[in-house]
Amino acid sequence: MLTRSETAYAAAKQVMPGGVNSPVRAFRAVGGTPFFADHGAGPYLYDLDGNRYVDYLLSWGPLIWGHAHPRVIDSVVAAARRGTSFGVPTEWETEMAQLVIDLVPSVEVVRMVNSGTEAVMSALRLARAYTGRPCIVKFAGGYHGHADSLLVKAGSGVATFGLPDSPGVPAATAETTLVLPYNDVAAVQSLFAARGETIAAVIVEPVAGNMGCIPPVPGFLQALRDLTQQYGALLIFDEVMTGFRIALGGAQARFGVVPDLTTLGKVIGGGLPVGAYGGKREIMGWVAPDGPVYQAGTLSGNPLAMAAGLATLRMLQEEGEALYTRLEAYGRALVEAFLDAGAKHGIPVTGHALGGMFGLFFHPGPVRDYAAAAAADSQRYARFFHALLRRGVALAPSQLESGFVSAVHGEAELAWTVAAVADAMAEV
Ligand SMILES: *Cc1c(COP(=O)(O)O)cnc(C)c1O
């Protein structure tokens, strides 16, 4: 007897590649059949078969107020009643821009787009135009969306010309992407010494979130700031995941390092499709129609997305930094439960929690870069993931993803999760 999710997945596979609209949703890293969402409420996600999960996926990051928060939903409904898109400016866009400028230290001027991918693509075009240089430095295991020049495979600790990570990306495009190990200052220094005058920008997740959650080692972000400044390259913080999630002002506020450009997404849209990029007025002045760098969007600054984002950010602003302290305490308690359970069963584990993000690795640690994260035991993670699902706890369906805590996860959800982690560890 098939479950409703299994039936739904079989139908989906007939009409969409892998049955999904984004590959990770297909559960390939953990095996089994993805469960289909029926609805969400606060910290809980309910599937088609009526199972309830304490949700740590949270739509891959955006839902910092949990599912269907009344203030977010009311704003979206009120906006929808007035029309879904206009193609002329609205005051909501100015309000959103002002709020982002008030909250994010590096942003003086901002442009809204429709996804994180689009934000990063646009920021790179701007950086190349502004510097007149071709090359972009990224870090192995850093994900910056699926734009061609960033779909480049992790290097092996040596700075090399990039190779495309996907067929369809021209080699010439990938060649301008230089890949270095995360948290390795010496590698960045020697790359700049060798080719500094060709580098338009360094793009980095200031807290890595797409190889599990890996914090920057002390001094790493400052070294990137110093080197880019010294060689006339731009520093781009990709805060699509960390923006409004590590702190109200993002990772740049938490670590006190101010980049030239910042890309945003996920939380800024409150669960609707949004991205943004912004930075110094002088650089953003290069963007059309003020400047020559073209970038546009039929639905950019969409009123429903602005409504969801404004409600989300205003609530964050009302709570202030205390919220992030609370989210981090929750994440730490969860990581501790994971470490305790690992120790009890002699299973090597390590974990990180920062702001509203956390990462769990079946690896003895330390995990500071992609090589270590990729060496973690993925089969054990797959068993652990399914053992937790059966106990009503949903993590990301891959160890190389971050977990997220929302403002509406409370003591009851934590207690439920800690018990589930202890039981699941015994099983794996
Ligand atoms: C999710 C993510 C992106 C891509 O955003 P999409 O909205 O999925 O296009 C880019 N950069 C980082 C750091 C991300 O986490």
The ligand as an SDF file (V2000), in Angstrom:
LIG
                    3D

 15 15  0  0  0  0  0  0  0  0999 V2000
   20.3850   29.5820   -1.6520 C   0  0  0  0  0  0  0  0  0  0  0  0
   21.6240   30.3100   -1.9810 C   0  0  0  0  0  0  0  0  0  0  0  0
   21.8090   30.9350   -3.2300 C   0  0  0  0  0  0  0  0  0  0  0  0
   20.8270   30.7840   -4.3570 C   0  0  0  0  0  0  0  0  0  0  0  0
   19.5950   31.3730   -4.0740 O   0  0  0  0  0  0  0  0  0  0  0  0
   18.3060   30.9140   -4.9360 P   0  0  0  0  0  0  0  0  0  0  0  0
   17.2250   31.8070   -4.4200 O   0  0  0  0  0  0  0  0  0  0  0  0
   18.1080   29.4760   -4.6460 O   0  0  0  0  0  0  0  0  0  0  0  0
   18.6280   31.1620   -6.3520 O   0  0  0  0  0  0  0  0  0  0  0  0
   22.9460   31.6800   -3.4260 C   0  0  0  0  0  0  0  0  0  0  0  0
   23.8710   31.8080   -2.4470 N   0  0  0  0  0  0  0  0  0  0  0  0
   23.7380   31.2260   -1.2560 C   0  0  0  0  0  0  0  0  0  0  0  0
   24.7760   31.4230   -0.2050 C   0  0  0  0  0  0  0  0  0  0  0  0
   22.6150   30.4430   -0.9800 C   0  0  0  0  0  0  0  0  0  0  0  0
   22.4920   29.8290    0.2070 O   0  0  0  0  0  0  0  0  0  0  0  0
  1  2  1  0
  2  3  1  0
  2 14  2  0
  3  4  1  0
  3 10  2  0
  4  5  1  0
  5  6  1  0
  6  7  2  0
  6  8  1  0
  6  9  1  0
 10 11  1  0
 11 12  2  0
 12 13  1  0
 12 14  1  0
 14 15  1  0
M  END
$$$$
